[in-house]
């Protein structure tokens, strides 16, 4: 099943005892069938809040302004029953910790049968046959034996593969992978990247990949959204972002990528300064306190969205001047 995803002027705040945390502000994103979308940024920049909103899994203390829709359906306006049906049939999420995705006291096979609860047209034997085929597709050998395993009996890389298989068994139009390689060692990470590359060729739905690993994004994605402090500060096709980045934050983020350094470093590069307090977001540019190209207007005036090409935009005073 395929469809289109769109967020328009999307803002999310969390009501806490310490005040409202403005986790997302005025975010615009779109994705179409066959596309792989990357979302990058530092920890705490709003990536996970954005994809949680896409999956309609925001906690009870979240408040949404603006719009986020799937196939023209406003996700925030759905009742609980319709939300569950949508997540089971059309939207699937692969979390960054596959251990928490499974019940530790049930076998993998039993759980993957349950994941197909919406397929009323299939019997249990047919569902198990689909599971075996899907486990083979994601690179797990001896699938029949693995179906009798418990989650703790699988390695981290195998659990992540099973989590991807579980998501694909629902035939989703939107597959969200939230930091899919974070908890893995280098060898397992390479295997998961290879798997996602294979899926990218075969899968006609939308894939959204959230990662702080720029190499993963560069290798797999068509378009990239760069987030900072709850805002999208730059977006464009992957080549434009990695070879012609314009926003000072995007440039600084790329400059810190360890893959760019051939020589051994005593200390990895970092961006000086800290993220702003999102209980009181600055009225001007959110990146101004850390920016090396800051202008007088940056501290008080929200930056304009500058169109650099038909598909490349950046939110920055320095770019527009």
Secondary structure by P-SEA (a helix, b strand, c coil): ccbbbbbccbbbbbbccccccccccbbbbbbcccbbbbbbbcccccaaaaaaaaaccccccccccccccccccccccccaaaaaaaaaccbbbbcccccccccccccaaaaaaaaacccccccaaaaaaaaaaaaaaacccaaaaaaacccccccaaaaaaaaaaaaacccccbbbbccccccccaaaaaaaaaaaaaaaaccccbbbbbcccaaaaaacccbbbbbccccccccccccccccccccaaaaaaaaaccccccccccbbbbbcccccccccccccccccccccccccccccccccccccccccccccccccc
